[in-house]
Amino acid sequence: MKTRFSYLVAAAALVMITFGIWTLEQARSGVEITSQNIGSVPATTYRTTDASGPLVVIVHGFSGSRKMMQGFSLSLARAGYTAVAIDLPGHGDNLEPMSSNITEIEGATAQFMGTLRQVIDSLQKDADPNRPVALIGHSMATDIIIRYALTDPRISSLVAVSMYSDAVTDRAPANLLMITGAYEPGLREAALRTLRLVDPTANEDSILTSADGVVRRGALVAPGVEHVGVLYSPLTLRATLDWLNAAFDRQSDTKVVRIGGAIAAVLIGVIMLFWPLTLRLPAQPVPSPSSGNPILAIWAPAVVTPLLLYPVQANFLPVLGVSYLVMHIGVYGVLMLALLWREGVRPVKFTLWPMLLLIVYALGIYGFFLDRYFTNFTPTGARIGYMGLIALGAVPFMLGDCLLLKAYQRPFWFGIVSRIAFFASVIAAIAMKPDSLLMLAFCLPVVVLFFLSYGLMARWLNARVQTPTAIGLAQGILLAFVLGIAFPIIG
């Protein structure tokens, strides 16, 4: 019965992958996609051979990359615009670190504005110097594009997705569309406040023009999406295209590309496919469960780790928000291993091939689709060395986690309790030192996604081959890779 069901899962996974790839490649058809460096800034240009529309520069948000903005890039290119998406310093393929001063305008904000000016000056060099330019920004980048537009008269129109900026006044910037996801309550309120600078009676989903016609401003809400999903919402993409067409007096009946569901189909399909593949491997006998009590190994590290690290200042890694996390998971893992050792659980029976299988599938196959369709997943420059340092904490943590879950042979809910204990520990650390550890909160969603993807694949493989030491080591390497690639490099 299990074998028959595995064939159904494999067939469903292959259908999802095939559908997703076909949809994503169709969205690219007819669009010339060229990657190059503009000075030191990695950029990708999207245009058709007969493009006649204005230039649109597209800027990602914190921990994003230009690949995350492909919904905008492809939709605008198909409508005749020349869309150029860039990687900001410290992000994606950009080897220049971002400023570590992220709270002052003179720090990272000024640096990113300089990057934007460098890109626009270069792109305008061989064109009409008065050619109008539009800017699209997401999250952190909304403040960048708004402040930059106030300094450059070439900027004719702005689209700010998930916006927050103190720089907006009742009259400037003059042409601004704000779009937020339905599940972004704080940012929805910020957009509404900005809209009401023009009309105090305005409501969401309004487009307003000031009485003297100087300011045109809108605030729309994309249904059913959050901070990342808003980038792929059909409403977001359609409203952006309509806004720019109106700003530049263009007509276009081009359909926007709908790639969010296709990206999800490919990535979920690749994860699903791993389970029936593991069933083709030779099954190993399930070891007898440990007779000890796992409760101490779950909760003691969760309580002790934030207390031990409270007096410690962690600044040894130039990866924003990750230094303390590496220390936390390292201490957490060592404590877990020590308590497991006390209960007689040992990291033995190491087999190399399951470790290599998981790493190759996770990075080579799943990682390939992540990198092509969703976000940058190819390490460059110093990131590779930083991953080695992150592994010093990630390996003992994931080794202890894997040994704990396997040694006691508990049901699936047991693993959920273990995860809850870990996240509670990190949240407690943030609460104890909010001024210095607040950036750590940005790391937690990445770790959650890691457990939901790589952790699930590891669980399936371990259930078949019964080698928790090898699987734990593989997961530690994968976690180090993910943390090293996901967050900005700072100076």
HELIX and SHEET records of a PDB file:
HELIX    1   1 LYS A    2  ARG A   28  1                                  27    
HELIX    2   2 ARG A   66  MET A   69  5                                   4    
HELIX    3   3 GLN A   70  ARG A   78  1                                   9    
HELIX    4   4 ILE A  105  THR A  109  3                                   5    
HELIX    5   5 ALA A  110  GLN A  124  1                                  15    
HELIX    6   6 MET A  140  ALA A  149  1                                  10    
HELIX    7   7 PRO A  185  LEU A  195  1                                  11    
HELIX    8   8 GLY A  229  LEU A  231  5                                   3    
HELIX    9   9 PRO A  234  ALA A  247  1                                  14    
HELIX   10  10 GLY A  260  THR A  278  1                                  19    
HELIX   11  11 ILE A  295  LEU A  309  1                                  15    
HELIX   12  12 VAL A  322  ARG A  342  1                                  21    
HELIX   13  13 LEU A  352  ILE A  359  1                                   8    
HELIX   14  14 VAL A  360  TYR A  366  3                                   7    
HELIX   15  15 GLY A  367  TYR A  373  1                                   7    
HELIX   16  16 ARG A  383  ALA A  407  1                                  25    
HELIX   17  17 PHE A  412  MET A  432  1                                  21    
HELIX   18  18 PRO A  434  LEU A  437  1                                   4    
HELIX   19  19 LEU A  438  PHE A  442  5                                   5    
HELIX   20  20 LEU A  444  PHE A  450  1                                   7    
HELIX   21  21 PHE A  451  GLY A  455  3                                   5    
HELIX   22  22 LEU A  456  VAL A  465  1                                  10    
HELIX   23  23 PRO A  468  ALA A  486  1                                  19    
SHEET    1   A 9 GLU A  32  ILE A  38  0                                        
SHEET    2   A 9 VAL A  41  ARG A  47 -1                                        
SHEET    3   A 9 THR A  82  ILE A  86 -1                                        
SHEET    4   A 9 LEU A  55  VAL A  59  1                                        
SHEET    5   A 9 VAL A 133  HIS A 138  1                                        
SHEET    6   A 9 ILE A 155  VAL A 161  1                                        
SHEET    7   A 9 ASN A 175  GLY A 181  1                                        
SHEET    8   A 9 ARG A 216  ALA A 222  1                                        
SHEET    9   A 9 SER A 206  THR A 209 -1                                        
END                                                                             
